[in-house]
Amino acid sequence: MTIQAAQFAAPGVPAEVLQVRDLPQPQPGPGEVLVRMRVSPVNPSDMMFIRGQYTLQASCPAVPGFEGVGVVVASGGGLRGRLFIGRRVVVLNPRGGNWAEYAVVPATNVIPISSTLSDQQAATFFVNPATAWVMTREVLKVPAGQWLVQTAAASALGRMVVRLGRICGFRTFCVVRRAGQADELKALGADHVEVCADEASVRELTNRIFNVTGQGGARFAIDAVGGPLGSAVVSSLGRNGRMLAYGTLSGQPLSFHPRTLMTVGSSVEGFWLGNFMAEKSLFFRLSLVRRLTNLIRSGVLHTDIAGEWGLNDVRAAVLAAEDSSVRGKCLLRIS
Ligand SMILES: NC(=O)c1ccc[n+]([C@@H]2O[C@H](COP(=O)([O-])OP(=O)(O)OC[C@H]3O[C@@H](n4cnc5c(N)ncnc54)[C@H](OP(=O)(O)O)[C@@H]3O)[C@@H](O)[C@H]2O)c1
């Protein structure tokens, strides 16, 4: 039996290298499950994977897709897998492979999902919501009343952080690159929005953070951009300030003089959700899933959706995902 999948034969521009192909249906091995995929998002990590710019290098030909939702239809053996047959599950596929009618993943990588969440919210259930929660509440533990500086604040994840700020009481200094995003983020509850659309405004960013937060520099920051923008945020860190570097959207390195950190005792730490979760107990994971379900249902960690594209329109989906005028997450509707 064959299945349809979006595949690329070599890394490159996603809209050029992706092709829909007939592939043999994968079979689950011991401890694995076979999932009939329903919906999978187009995330920045998928785009970097296809371009060959991600931490994980594709073994080509490769099928992208790290996240999504589907229904378990078979198990390769093991109690956990058998228990999940027939259940709708969130599918976390660390090797990629969800942009296909069927995917095989370890049974430990699927999460049964509440029927109260739509396929769209289930498809985007974990990666961004968990990262937004964990960075702000578990790692930085930003206290109420304190400022958190964040770049790429208009991203799906950035919007979640703004809404978390509202319910947890911390203040958000949001950096975006387009003026039109300022009003949207303020309406969501951002306390300050700084538009950095050119080199001059990036050079001014450090001073702007000092002026607005008014406390001798930022105590907490998260950066998904890197390059001159992320580096300007590093320079804004005050005494014992901490910045989590969690994305590489500009493709450029952070660059700063060691003295920037030395004189105030500030630090820059890498954050990777997979590494964080790998060290956590089953109890922590289960309570996180329960918390995320409630926060998505209440709208705090909800993902705005731009639209759905069929698997055959995967090239249009990836073009839309990289189009700045398209607002919200682009989803592949697979079945
Ligand atoms: N470390 C982890 O464990 C982890 C987990 C989840 C997500 N992430 C990262 O979190 C980031 C956000 O993910 P998402 O799914 O929320 O993204 P998204 O919704 O696709 O949004 C991406 C945003 O980044 C902005 N952007 C893109 N390139 C930029 C650049 N060069 N300079 C400034 N802004 C830029 C875009 O701005 P426009 O709106 O102007 O186009 C857009 O608002 C990504 O880098 C992703 O890889 C990391």
The ligand as an ORCA input file, in Angstrom:
! r2SCAN-3c Opt
* xyz 0 1
  N      13.842     26.648     21.279
  C      12.672     26.009     21.253
  O      12.490     24.981     21.930
  C      11.558     26.582     20.419
  C      10.263     26.060     20.539
  C       9.230     26.666     19.794
  C       9.513     27.718     18.930
  N      10.793     28.149     18.834
  C      11.125     29.285     17.956
  O      10.249     30.349     18.258
  C      10.221     31.237     17.170
  C       8.772     31.635     16.895
  O       8.057     30.494     16.420
  P       6.535     30.686     15.924
  O       6.042     29.363     15.465
  O       5.776     31.424     16.967
  O       6.780     31.624     14.651
  P       5.732     32.287     13.641
  O       4.383     32.347     14.231
  O       5.929     31.629     12.319
  O       6.245     33.781     13.533
  C       7.547     34.108     13.153
  C       7.728     35.581     13.506
  O       9.100     35.885     13.422
  C       9.267     37.123     12.776
  N      10.543     37.097     12.073
  C      10.938     36.245     11.110
  N      12.184     36.517     10.711
  C      12.577     37.606     11.427
  C      13.759     38.378     11.472
  N      14.801     38.107     10.671
  N      13.815     39.425     12.313
  C      12.771     39.709     13.133
  N      11.615     39.015     13.147
  C      11.527     37.969     12.298
  C       8.093     37.231     11.818
  O       7.851     38.589     11.606
  P       6.795     39.143     10.522
  O       5.465     38.949     11.175
  O       7.188     40.543     10.368
  O       6.985     38.301      9.295
  C       6.967     36.539     12.609
  O       6.276     37.458     13.413
  C      10.906     30.502     16.011
  O      12.225     30.963     15.888
  C      10.907     29.060     16.482
  O      11.934     28.288     15.876
  C      11.819     27.620     19.552
*
